[in-house]
Structures are given as C-alpha cells and as structure tokens.
C-alpha cells in the first residue's frame, strides 16, 4: 500500500470529508455562499500580498518563450470532529503540471510525517499522560522562498491588465513548494527552537526540557502535533511564541481532530482513542450505502477461490441483502472504473490510518484498480457494509498489558508475522501480514502480496518474518532517538510466529535441499536472532494477531483478533443472542450428545456421532466427538474436533484444546459467562431449546431471537 496508491488514498480520503464545493471561480460566484467565497478569496489574496508572495511584471517585457503558468482557485470547506463547518477557504493554486523541469523547477522531494510516527507520539502521550496540542500554519507554503524564476497569471477576480506575477514565494500547486516549506520549517525548528530531527523520521523532532523531560513535535505538512509534560508548559509556551512570531501559527488547543481522524482522550484511564467514524459515515453517504445492512466480516471466508470470486458466488452484495445473488458469468462484466477507484481509494485511506481489520480485503481490491468487474465492485461494497456496522471502532493507545498474549514479557516492542502460503490462485504468490506494537499499542501493520513465489509455507513465513523485523528495527531506532529506551533496559523485541519450521530454520541455521535457494532474507533474519537483537517466540495460530492480515476469517476468529488489535464498541461485544432450535439426543453408546437442525434442515451430526474419542479412561465425564459444520475458524472446518462434550451439570470450557480452539459445548446448568477462548458457551437447557450466546456467522439455528 505504498507509492501512487497511498497518494490516491489520501487524496480520495480527505476529499470525502469536504462538503460540496465550487470547482471554479464562476461556480463560486454563482453559488448561494457567494459572499463567503468572495471573503475567502480576498483573505487569501491579501495574505499573499502581505507575504510578498509575488511581484507584478508587464507581460510584454518577458521573452516570448517564457513559461507563464495558468492559475485557478481551489475552494475547500473545513470542518471539525463533529462535521460542523468551521471555515470557508480559498487557495490560489498554480497549475504545476505546466512546469518544465530544468526551467522553473529542479528538486521536488519533501519529507512528510509518517502516520506510524504519529501513533508512536500518541502512545507515549497516553502512557505518560503528556499534554497534547495541535497547531496549524496558515498559508504555510507562501512563507517559503522560491529560488527559481516562476511566472504565473494573476488569479481570476483580481487581474490587472497586461500584468503577470513573478513568484518570490512558494504557492500550493507548484512542484517544489512542499520541499521549500519543509526546509524552511525544519530549519527554524532545529536552529531557533533547538529541537533535533530524528533519522528514522525527519518530521519527528525532540528536545529535552530544563527538567530533563522530553518535548516531542510531529510535523505533517502545515499541521503540528506537540506533546510535553504539564510541568514543562512554561518552556513550551516560549517555543510557541517563537513559532507564532515566525509563522503566525494558529493554536487549535488540545488535539481533537487531524487528517480525518478523531482523537478522543480519557485522562483518568490514560488512554487515547483514534477513530474515523465521521469519515466512514460520510463515505457511506457518498456512495449510497448509508442504509445498507451491515456485514459481520469485511470479506467472505477464505477458500480455494479468490476473494472476489467468492463474493460473486452468492455471499453478499452492495445492497445489503445478506445472501447475494451474484454469479461468475455476470460478474465478469466491467464496472465503472472511476467509481471503483474512488471507492477503493476511500477504503485504502481508512486501512492505512486506523482500520487494521480491513487491510487484507482492501489489499485484494487494490490489485484490480485498472480492470475491475462487477464482482470486484460487490466485494468493495461488502467492505463498506462491514464498516457500516463498525463505524466507531478504532485504535486505542495506552491499553492495558492484559491484552497481550504474553503478559509476563517486559518487551516494549512486539511484532506478529504471518503468511498465507500460495493463497492467490492466479499466480500462487503468498500473502505477508505483520503488525508491530509498542506497549500493546498497534503502531504499524501491513498486508501485502509477496513479490516471489514461495516453494513452501516455511519460506513464505520466513519472508514475512523478514518484513516484520525491518519494522521492528525502524521502531526500535525511533524510540532510541527520542530517548524512550533506557540504557538499563535489557529486554529484546519479540517477534511472534506460528510456523515452527521457520523458527527452527532461523534459530539453528538448518539448510536442506528445500531451503538452499533462500539466501539474503534467510541470512538477515538469522543474523538478527544470532546477535541477540530480536527474540523469536512461537504462538498457536489462534493467537496469531497477524492472521487477520493474511486471509479472510470467519466471524468468531475475526472478532477475537480484532478485539485484541483495536477498540470495538462495548455494546456489540455484550450483545446477547438467544438461539431456539431442535435439540435431539444421540444414542451412540448411551451418551447424551446433541445434534442441532439448522436453517437448511441439515444436522450437525447427521445420523449419529461420527466418532467418539476417549479423552481419558473409560467412564470419565469428558468426551470429544466429530461434528460437521463446526463453528471454529480453522482449515479443517467440516471435521474439526469440537471442545468438550460434558456429561456433568454445569458449564465446562476447554480453553486449550489439543487440536483446535473450538467453541465450548455445555450440557446442564445455564452458561452466562464468555469463555476465555473468545467464543460464547452454548448449552441445551431443555429437550427442545438451546440458549446462550454465540457470535458466529456459521452457526445456523432454526430461529433467532435477540434479547434486549
């Protein structure tokens, strides 16, 4: 999700938040808000004049070959975290695509703050209870000097006959403007305010206060986020006055809203929530999906077919009908290219900002940006339907350590890496997924197709480990630069994986005929472990957080993993469902096993229990049985070994099943508590009634009743 896709995502994403605005000067002058737009244009023009942004020269005095760039007005409506309009804004924007390299521009690269760096700052601010302030630089680019000779037409409504502008300062739209602004701002922050820029992200600045505490500053184009200790407020106020005097900054107070993301803080629990509820709401309204029926997962569960093929074969559609009626033949028809790209760009911005849970589905959609079909369009709509039911979900910084799989570890930096081997049926390339966390807070993540075809699952997992290790090294480096890693701290970052062969290969350097072709990545990973820089640990697949980034999961497992990565609406977690269905006894050797009739009339244990496996000696209470259509989200769905079949009264939950982490099956007393394994217990409380709670899509019972 990098390069042109990311740029398109940010552009499409931020455009969603804007109200309908005029596309030209003529439209602005004929709109109902004519007076407001006129006032905004006058403010912009007067500001440029005050900044000495240009000098007027006679057009006739210039050589005929002079490149005079046309200009247009760009109108925007600024809103706050609630969507309320705060400002009407107009910008004088030269058409930079008319510039000529070597004539009116040269270098154009500009450092831009990384979103993951912002998450690091929020994590630190939440954990250490730092003050968090937001600053805005009005007309930032017009303050940066311009070295090249650039000529521009005068803006509409403010023309002077026979005159053009020779630019002295940068303007939004020129290719070199972002670079010029960054160089000016960073130079002032470093030389005048005595901050230090980090090598890991040159847009993250730090300095130690007189009390020895850290003051952190994050720069994203013309927006700044500052974190400092309350006891250093006087020192920050001095730096604030210097910024105000140089750039005329606007102090927006406590951070609440940035780049379409809402910042909600709870000082009592030392947490900060980052979500895009407003952004998602406006996205659904724009694409006509605001009244759709929510989906429980962003994509249909993985199978041998591709994601979009499964979506097209009757597993949901954009109208929210639940069952869907697509088919492969009709689905091959081309869809609206521009609309599809706009939808995927909108989803992509959410995926790279706060929504880890849709990253895999969006990654699959981006692979069809140039030739989408109706099937792809339905798959994109399903992601929107999933977001419709999870608008308020987001990232939580400062979360308790109890969320960690390994609460005994003291490691601050932890990563999870996983791969889905050969899962793409078109080219058999594997999917890499990883998530990197700092004190349990998600900082960065990725879901990407590997560039080469892996010859084994071990190799695919090795490539995923290498990608996660790169991110661990970056995060560890940034934390050291801003003095968040103490010299006395001897703990090593931990990388969790669920492939034992890969870990043995990495730790012991085992080489064989099947692995001899793996060279550079193998040596890199092995060296990092051998030098003690990173510790590898194995975890079962059911606890692999990166699993949600490599494949589409069923609702139970998807929800379990998402709740560990993100903060979800408590109301959804506590929603209880009463299932009413036909329960029959199984007569196999006198045991009291049950079978349930589902909506289609099929039976879980069709004619009888398929098999009875003794978990202990003859006569013990606990037995396991095979059951078709099991609810656990594992590869062997139809023949998985269900948890415990209990012959004793009272709820019994087998958390660590020797084969699968299946939902619990109870017989006897009502079960009202959620099992530690993440699934709700369910039990027969009579001859024809099954009560309890279950979050699975795949548990089809005859009737459903939602209890209030």
N, C-alpha and C positions, 0 to 999 in steps of 0.2 A: 504494500500500500504506500508506495513512495513515488516521488517524481511527479509526472504530469497528473496522475490520478489524485494525489494528495492536494495539489493546487486546485484541481477541478472540484474536489470535495469541499475545500474551504470556501471557494467562491460560491458554489451552489448552496452550501450550508448557511452561510451568513446572509445570502440573498433571501432565504426563506423567512428570516426574522424581520425583513423590511416590509412596510406597508406598500400598497400600490403607489408608485412614484412616477412623475413625468419622465419620459425618455428623451425629451428635447426641450429647448428653450421655448419653442412655440407651444408645446403641450402645457408647460408650466404657466405660461401667460394666459392660457385659456381654461385653466382648472379653477375649481372652487377656492382653492387655497392660494390664489394668485398673489395676494398681499404678503402671505407668509413666505412664499418662494422668492418674491422680489426682495423682501427684507433679508433673506438668507444670502441671496446673490450680492446685495450691496455690502453685507458684512464681510463676505469672502473677498470682494474686490477691494474694499477699504483696507482689509488686513494685509493683502498683498502689497498695496501701495505703501502702507506703514512699514512693511518689512523690506522695502526697496527691492522687491522681487524682480522688477524689470525696469528697463529704460526705453522710452519711446524713440524710435528712429524712423526716418522717412523711407517708405518702401522704394522710392525712386533712387535713393542713394546706395542701394545694395546691388551687387552684381546680379545678372540675370540667373546665374546658376545657383544662387543662394537657396538653400533648403528651408523654406518657411513652413513650419508645421501648423496644420489646422488645429483648431481647439473646439471643445464642446463643454457644455455644462453637464455635470453629473449630480443628480438630486438624490438625497437619502433622508429617511426619517429615523431618528434614533429613539430607541425605546429602553425602558428599564426592565428589571427582572420580572415584572408583572405584565409586560407588554404595553404599558401606557406610554404614550408619546412624550418624549422629553425635549426634543429639539428637531427643527427643520433645518437641514444642512445642504448647502450647495458648494460644489467644488469646481474650480477652473481646471480642466483636465486636457492637456495637450495630447494629441493622438500619437503616442510614442512609436506606434508601428510604422510611422512615416520617417523615423530617424534613419540615418545611414551610418553604419559602423565605420569608424576612422574619420568621420567628418564631424558629427555632433554627439558622438558618444564612443567610449572605449570600454573600460572595466564596468561590469554591472553586478558582480556578485556582492550580496549583502547578507550578513549573519542575521538570522531570525530565531527568536527564542523557541526552544523545543517544548512541546506540551508536557513531555515527561519531566522536564526540569521544573515546570510549574507545579506538577504533582509532588515533586520532592519538597518544594518550598511549603506547600500546603500540609504535607505530612509532618514536617518539622514544626510548623506553626501550631498545628493541632496538639502534638505531643508535648511541646514545651510551653504552650499557652502564650504564644507571641502575639503582639498586635499585628494586624494585617490591614494595610492601607492601599488604596488604589489611586493612581494619578493618571491624568490624560494630558497630552501635549497638543493643544490646538494648532492647526496649520504647521505641523511639525516639519514637513518637507520644505516649506517656504523659508525656513530658517537656515537651511544647509546651503552653503555657497556652491556655485556651479563653475567648473573650470573651463568647459568647452564653450564655444560660441554657438548658441542655440537661438534661433529666431522663431517667433510664434505670432499667429494672427491675434488680434485683440478679441476678447470674448464678446459674444452677442449681447446687445443691450448696452454696451459700454464702448462702442467703437469710436475711433477718431479718424476722420477721413485722411487717407494717404499714409497712415502710420501703422507700424508693427512693433512688437515687443522684442527687445533683445534681453534674454533672461540673464539675470545676475544670480538668482537663487533657484533652487530646485522646485519642481511642481509635481503633484501627483499625476502619473501618466508617463513621465519621462523614464527611460530605461535605467538611467544611472541614479535616480532620486533616492531609492531605498538605500543604496550603498553610501551616498553622500550623507544621508541623515544618520545612519549608524555610526559612521566615522566621527561625525560631529558630537553625537550624544555620548558615545563611549569615551571619546577623548575628554569631555568635560567631567564625566563621572569618575574617570581614573585620575586625571591630573588635578582637578579642582576639589572634588569631594573625597579624594584619597581612597577610593574603592579599588579592589583588584578584580580583574576579569578572570574567569576560570577557563582553562584549556578545554575542559570537557564540554562546555557550552559558553561561548564568549558573550552570551546575553545574560549570564548569571554573574552578578557582582557581589562582593562581600568585603566587609571590613570589620575589624574589632573595635568595639567602643572603648571608652576610657575605663569602663568597669571590666573589660575583658570578654564581654559577651558579643555575639555575632549580630550584625545588621546585614540582611540579605536584600538584594534588589534584582528583580526579574524584568527584563525589557522585551516587550513584544511590539515591534514597530513603534507606534506612538503611545502605547499603553505601558504602564509600570505597576508592578506589584511589589510592595515593600513589607518586610517582616522584621520586627525588632522587639526587644524586651520592654515592658512598660517602664522599667527603671531607666531606660535609655531614651525616653521620649524627648527630653531637652536636647540631647545630642542630635537626634533625628530632625527636630524642628529647625536646627541650624542648617542642616543639609537641605531641608525642604525650602527654606528661604533662599538658598543659593540657586536651587532649581527654578524657583518661581521668578527670581530676578533674571535668569538667563533665558529660560524657555517659556515663561509666562504660563506655567502648568496650571491645570485645574485640579484641585484636590477633591476627589469624589468620596472621601471619608472611608469608612470601613468597607472592605471588599465585599460586594454582594453579587456582582454580575460582570462577566468578562467573556467576550467572544462566543456569545450564545450559551454560556454555561452559568447556571445559578450557584452561588456559593452560600450555603446555609451553615451557620456556626452555632454550636452548643457549648458555651464556655464551661458550664457545670460538669459536663462529661468529657470535656476536652476532645471534641470531635468536630470535623468539618465535612459536610456533605457537598458533593459536586454532581449536579444532575442537569438534564436538558429537557425538562418537562415542557416548558414553553415552546422550545424548538420543535419537539415531537408533535405537540398539539397543532402548531401552525403547519407543519409538514403534512399531517393527515388532512387538514382542511384544504390545503392547496391541491392535493391530488384526489380530493373527493372521497376520502376513506375515513372521515371523522365519525361516521355512524356504522362502521363495519363491525362484524363480530370478531372479537379478539381470538387470536390463535395462542395455543399454550406453548409452542416452541417456534423458533424462527424458521425452521426448515423441517421437512419430513425426515423421519429417522433413516439413518444410513442403510443402504443395501448395496447390491452389486451394481445397480443403476446409478447414474449421475444424479445430482441433487435436483436439477431441473426436470429430468425425465420422470422422477418420482412425483414431482409437483404436478406434472402434466397428466399423470395417470389416475387422477381422481382423488387427490389428497388435499384439496383446498383451492380456493380461488380468491381473486381480489374483491369479490362482492361479499365475502364473509359468510358463505353458505355452509362452511364446515366440511362437507363431503367432497365438493368439487365435481366437475364433470368434464375436465379436460381430457384430451387423448393425444397420443403421439402424432397422429396424422395432421389434425387441425393445428396442433401446437407448433408445427414446423413453419407455419406462415410467418413472414416477417412482421414485426411490430413497429410502432412509431419510434424511430431511432433517437430523436431529440428528447422525447418524453422519457424513454428508458434511461438514457444517460443522465437526465436530470434527477430521476428517482434514485438511481444508484449513487450518484454524487451526493445526494441528500443523506442517504443511508451511510455512506462512507464517512462523512463528517462526524456522524454520531458514533460510528465504530472506532474512529481514531481518537475521539475525545473522551467519552465516558462509558460507552456501551460495549464492554468486552463480550457480552453474551451473543451479540450478532456478528462478531468479527468473522467467523467461519463462513456463515451464509453470505455475507457481503463479499468476501474474498472470491467465492464461487461466481457471484453475479458479475464481478468486475472482469471476469475472463471472457465475457460476451459483449463488451462495450461497442464493438464495431458491427456485429451481425446478430442482434437479439431477435428472438422469435416470441410468439405469444406465450410459449411455455416459460421462457425467461421472465416475461412480464408478470405472469402469475406468481412465479417464485419471489419476485421483488415485492409484490403486493402482500404475500404472506408475511414477509419480514415486517412490513408496515402494520399488519394486523397483530403481530406479536407485540410490537411497540405500543399499539393502542391499549393493550391490557397491562403494560408495564411502564407507563409514562414517567412515573415518579422514581423509578429505580435509578440508582447512580452509584458513584464511588464514595466510600466512607473512609476518611483519614483519621487516624487515632483510634482505630478499632482495637478491642482487647486481644491479648495474646491467646485467649481461649479459642479464637477462630483458627489458629494454626493447627496443622495436622500433628506437629511435634512440639507440644507446649514446653517440653523440657529443654529445648535448644535455646542458646543465648545468641545465636547468629542474628544480626540485624538484617542482612541481605540474604534472601532466599529466592530461588527460582525453581520453576517446574517446567520440564521439557518433555514433549511427547511427539510422536509421529504416527500417521496412519499410512501404512505401507501400501504402495501401489493402488491407492483408492480411486484415482481418476481413470475411468475405463477408456478414455480417448487416447491417452499417452502413457498410462501406468506410472506416472510420477507420483511421489508421495507428498503428503501434506505435513509441514512442520508447524507446530504450535508451541509457544512458550509464554510464560508470564513471569515477570520479575517483581519482587515485593520488598518493601522496606518497612521493618517492624510490623509486618502483616498488612501493610497498605499497598494496593496494586499501583505500581509506578509505570510500567510499560508492558506491552504484550504484542504478539504478532501471530497471524495465521497466514501462511504463505505456501505456495506450491514450490517444492524443491526443483532446482534447475537441472538435475540429472536424475536418471532412472536408477533407483537403488535395487541391488540384486537380492537383498534380504531385509527383513524387518530390523535386524541388528544394525545394518548400515544406515537405514533410514533414521533410526533413533540416534545414531552417532552424529549425523548431520544436524539433528535437532538440538542435541547437547552442545555442539559447537556454536550454534547460533545463540543459545541461551548464555553460554559462557562469555561470548562477546558482550552481551548486555550486562552481565554481572560485572565485568571489568570496567565498563563505562560508568555504571552506577557507583561502584566502589571508588573509582577515581574521582568522581564529582564530590562524593561525601568526604573524601580526604581533603580535597581542595578547600571546602568550606568548613573544615575542622569539625566534622561530625563523627570522625573515627578517632578514638582516643588511643594514645600510644600503649596504654595498659590493656587495651582490648586485644586478646589473643584469639578470639573466635574467628573462624573462617566462614566465608559464604558457603551456603549449602545448595547443591543442585539435586533436585529430586527427579528420578526417572523410574519407569515401571518395567524396563526391559533388563533382565538380569544378565543376559549375554553381552549387551552393550557395556554394562558396568564392569563385568569381568574383563572384557577386552580392554577397557580404558585403564583399569587399575593394574592389571597384570601384564599387559602388553602381549596378549596371546595373538599369534599370527597363524593363519592357515591358508589353504588354497582358496577358501571362500572370502577371505578378508585381505589378501595380499595386495589387491588393487587399491585399497583405501590408503591414501598416503598423507597428504598435508593435514586434512582435518583430523585424522586419527592421531598424528603426531602432536598437533596443537593441543587437543583435549588431553592426551596422555601426559604431556609436559606440565600442563596446569595442575593436574592432580598429583603428579610425582613431586612437584616442587612445593606441595602443600598450600597452594594458593586457593584452591577450591576443594570442598569435600563432597563426594558423591554419596547419595543415600537412595535406597530402594523403597518404594511405596507401592501398595497394590493399586491396580487400575481404578478401583472405585474411589480412591482418594487422590487421584492424579488431576489436579486442577486444570492442567493444560489440555485435558481430554476434550473439553468443550470447545477448544480452538482447532481441533483436528477432524472433527466429524459432527454430524447432527445426531443428537442423542434423544432418547425418549424422555417424556416429561419428568418422571421421577428423578432420574440421574441428572438431567439438565438442571432441575431446580436445586438439587443438593449442591452441585458445584457452583452455581451462580450465587447462592446464598453465602458461600464461603468467599467469593470474589467481590461481591457487590453488596449494597444495602438495598433490600427489597421492602415493599410495603408490608407492614406487620399485619394488616387486615387480610392480605392474601395468604400469608403463612398460616393464619389461625382459622381460615375458612373451613368449616366442617361440612362434610357431605354424608348424608345417610343413604346407604345403598340397600334397596329392598330386592331380593331375588330368591329364587327357588334353591333351597339347600337340601341335598339328599345325602344319605349315609352310604358309604362304600362298604361293601360286605367282605372285602378281602380279609380273610383270616380273622374276622370278628372285630377288626379295628374300626374306629369311628372317624375315618377320614371323610372329607366333604368334597362335593363337586357342585359347581355353580352353572346355571344356564345363563348364557349371555344373550345380548340383543338379537344375534343372528340365529339363536337356537342351538349353538354348539355347546358342548360340555367340555369343561377344562380337563377332566379325567374321563374321557369319553365313555367307555363301557365299564371300566374298573380302574383301580390304581394301576398305572403301568408297571410300577416296580416298587417293592418295599425294601428299603435298605436299613439294616440294623445299625443304629448309631452307638449302641452299647451291647450289653449282654441281653439274652432273651429275657423278656419280662420287664425291661426298663420302660419308662414312660415316653421317651422321645424317639420318634421315627421320622425318616425323610421319605418323600415319595416324588416320583417324576410327574410333572403336570404340563400339559400343552398350554400354549398362550400364557406363559408366565409373565409377570409384570416387571421383572428385573431387566435393566437395560444392558444386557450382555450379548455377546456374539451368538451364543447358543440359546437363543430365546425360547425356542419351542421345546427344548429338552433340558431346561436348567433344573438344578436340584433345589427345590423350594426349602425355605428356612427350617423350622421345626414344626412337626405335627404333634401337638400336645394332647395327651390323654388325661391330663390332670387339670383341675379347675384353676382359674387364674391366668392372667396374661403371661406369656413366656416369649421373650425375644432373644433370638440367637444373633448377636451383633456380628461376630466374626465367623461367618460361615466358612467352612473349609474350602468351598469351591466358588460360591458367589455371595455377594452381599444382598440377598433377596429380601423382599418384604416379609413381615412376620405373619404367621398364621396362628390364631388363638382359638381354643375351644374352652368354653366355660364362662368365667366371670367377664363382665364388660371391660373393654380396654379403652381407656380415655387418654392415655399419655402417648406422646410421639416417641417412637423408638429411636435410640441413638444412631441407628444405621441410616436414618434420614427418611424412612418410609413410615407411614402410619399403620398401626396394628389394625387388623380387622378380624372379626370373630363371629360365629353364629350364636345368636342369643335366643334361639328357638328352632322349631322344626322347619320353619319356612321364612326366616328373616335373618339377614346379615346386616349388622350395624357396624359403624366405625368410620374411620377417615382414611381416604386414600387420594393421593394427588396424581395418580397415573392416568394417562390418556388410554392406556392399553388394558384397563380393567373394565370390560363391557358387561354390566349387570343389567338385568331386565328393566328396572326402573330406577330413577334417581329422585331424591327429594333433598333440597338444600334447607338445612336447619338455620334459623336466624339466631 
